Amino acid sequence: MSDNNSLTVAALKSSLTALLAAKYGTREANAMVRMMIEEVMGWSAVDIALRSDYVLNEATAGRLQAIAGRVYDGEPIQYVLGVASFHGLRFKVTPATLIPRPETSELVDIIADEAAGRKDLRILDCGTGSGCIAIALARALPFSRVTGIDISDDALAVARDNASALKADVSFRNADILALNDADTPLYDIIVSNPPYIAEHEREGMEANVLDYEPHSALFVPDDDPLRFYTAIGSYGLSALAPGGRLYFEINPLYADRLRKDIGGMGYRDVEIMRDMYGRKRFLTARL
């Protein structure tokens, strides 16, 4: 690396991109270096382009190099920086929470489009993690009453911080999806979940930066019971959803058809599988 005493933004950007491109490819490396500079220096992409000759102080250059080193070693950049973008919003993330994915943002869009114009919706997000789904829905559907549940107190702390920072009115509480009690009266109009759904046998094909850093309890399910969270939520929804209420799930494409059959067998209507931006069977919607 160059001498930190005379590094310009352009020079450091070039050296860090070259470092990361060797491992991640040029396009992804460019995006990651831009994220680092934006986060550390508070600059926009336009600032980076217009102020490329700006000479960095030693501390800032060193911090950016240290971040790049951690990313090169395999740590997800979102954990290194402590933030992730989701649905046009900036979320705090920690190793206690999954990093939000673009596919999950599609699920928010599906719900927001179908519920557009409705008032006073009651929404439950099961396995809320960072709170990304619950918070994005609270902002997209004004006047809704949104609740997020998770079994991890550490994740719930992150979710509460995100709701506060993003000025979203969401209630969070600790609850085990697999131990939800039947509701005495309907509580919700929408129940949504992106629960653990990766079967244990799929580990071998996964990237090391996911396996080594993201919380396994939020990722994996046993091979002999891969739909356990969906069936638990579906069962709970029979008493907790109002008549005509809807289920929305992010799902594992491997089990899409089996899940559709199981949810339909519970008594739900209009059970539909939807594909994500990559053409995979990624979402299930159903009506009570």
Secondary structure as UniProt FT lines:
FT   HELIX           4..6
FT   HELIX           9..24
FT   HELIX           26..41
FT   HELIX           45..50
FT   TURN            51..53
FT   HELIX           58..72
FT   TURN            73..74
FT   HELIX           77..81
FT   STRAND          83..86
FT   TURN            87..88
FT   STRAND          89..92
FT   TURN            95..96
FT   HELIX           102..115
FT   TURN            116..117
FT   STRAND          122..126
FT   TURN            129..131
FT   HELIX           132..140
FT   TURN            142..143
FT   STRAND          145..150
FT   HELIX           153..165
FT   TURN            166..167
FT   STRAND          170..174
FT   HELIX           177..179
FT   STRAND          188..193
FT   STRAND          198..199
FT   HELIX           200..205
FT   HELIX           208..213
FT   HELIX           216..218
FT   STRAND          220..221
FT   TURN            223..224
FT   TURN            226..227
FT   HELIX           228..240
FT   STRAND          241..250
FT   HELIX           253..255
FT   HELIX           256..265
FT   TURN            266..267
FT   STRAND          269..275
FT   TURN            277..278
FT   STRAND          281..287
//
